[in-house]
Amino acid sequence: MQKLEKKDKTLTAGKPSADLSLPAGLYPVAIHIGNPDDITIRALETLRKCDAVVCEERRDGIRFLKSIGVEKPLFFLNEHSKPDEIKQLLEDLLVMQDKAIALISDAGTPCFADPGAALVQLCHEYQVAVYPVPGASSLMAALMASGLDAKRWLYYGFLSAKTEERIAELKQLKDMPRYDIVFLEAPYRLKSLLDDMIAILGKRRKVRFFYKLTQANQSIFIGNLLELSNSTALYPKGEFILILEHESRY
């Protein structure tokens, strides 16, 4: 195995892959977020031409690739991957010279609140070329469907899973009235999230809620926190995005 050494910061293009179809390097590829037709032509071509795929979970990765008629060697990177394991993965990618490696998440755009970002960072440090293949993003889909002008907004992502820390974070955000704030959260934590938001921000605080976007049973809600809590009480678990509107809008 070749020795792994950091290179200078100048970004360079990778060598062409063995079949000359893709330059060698890492390809973060956005896949669909719900509707299978959301995936781009370039994403499909990249996954068909690449030499291997890095995904989060074996079962999900195999199922997705099978759905698009692709069979590739799989590597795995998820929230349980340790730094030395990610570095080993990079070493494996470097050993496979003249190869093009795709990186996907379970859905949507990889490396966004996603463990794949650590691999991309290592690629930059060790001069492995990175070629983003953009496409479907639940964040962009929510902003598109929100009706907000999106001139000034903050992506907060995930609040702490611990109640005390989450409440402390919400208290800090309460004093940011000029920004719409975008939150992601695990599907099973919707009720606790809304309960804490109501307690700290008030039941009348305006929100926009996006559930299972692009799927046949997608739902978009515009109203206040209490109304949202009542409306979603019987929702089955599903991916969602919540936008907390800034108070100075009204």
Secondary structure, DSSP 8 states (H G I E B T S, - for coil): --------S------B-TTSSSBSEEEEB---SSSGGGS-HHHHHHHHH-SEEEES-HHHHHHHHHHTT----EEE--TT--HHHHHHHHHHHHHSTT-EEEE--SSS-TTSSSTHHHHHHHHHHTT--B--B----HHHHHHHHH----SSEEEEEE--SSHHHHHHHHHHHTT-TT-EEEEE--GGGHHHHHHHHHHHH-TT-EEEEEESTTSTT-EEEEEEHHHHHHHTTT--S--EEEEE--GGG-
